[in-house]
Amino acid sequence: MYDENEAVNAINKALKEKGREPYSSDELLNVIDMIWDYYEENGMLEVDDDDDDMEEDIAADLADYIRRMLKKDKQSKVDSNDVDTIVEAELDYEDDSALDL
């Protein structure tokens, strides 16, 4: 089951492993919201019997989307250099949490 707090912890752990500073929960929850907005805008939240059509590797497109959204969010303190790590960690967390179902 997906837990936003656990996702934040997983992302900060991944950042620390890469020698980067962790972010506040609010900053990362903002990025997580952007990720789910991307899913919604791209029809990826709809239940479909044919999930094989879903693009396997969306990380690059998702990271580009997050960078664009962060540029618009003047109050965000998330470094664009950390976006790839954040996206990969969040996607890994999603995969891990799906196994708990």
Secondary structure as the mmCIF struct_conf table of DSSP 4:
data_model
#
loop_
_struct_conf.conf_type_id
_struct_conf.id
_struct_conf.beg_label_comp_id
_struct_conf.beg_label_asym_id
_struct_conf.beg_label_seq_id
_struct_conf.end_label_comp_id
_struct_conf.end_label_asym_id
_struct_conf.end_label_seq_id
HELX_RH_AL_P HELX_RH_AL_P1 GLU A 4 GLU A 17
TURN_TY1_P TURN_TY1_P1 LYS A 18 GLY A 19
HELX_LH_PP_P HELX_LH_PP_P1 ARG A 20 PRO A 22
HELX_RH_AL_P HELX_RH_AL_P2 SER A 25 GLU A 41
TURN_TY1_P TURN_TY1_P2 ASN A 42 GLY A 43
BEND BEND1 LEU A 45 GLU A 46
BEND BEND2 ASP A 49 ASP A 49
HELX_RH_3T_P HELX_RH_3T_P1 ASP A 51 ASP A 53
BEND BEND3 MET A 54 MET A 54
BEND BEND4 GLU A 56 GLU A 56
HELX_RH_AL_P HELX_RH_AL_P3 ALA A 59 LYS A 72
TURN_TY1_P TURN_TY1_P3 LYS A 74 GLN A 75
HELX_RH_3T_P HELX_RH_3T_P2 SER A 80 ASP A 82
HELX_RH_AL_P HELX_RH_AL_P4 VAL A 83 ALA A 98
TURN_TY1_P TURN_TY1_P4 LEU A 99 ASP A 100
#
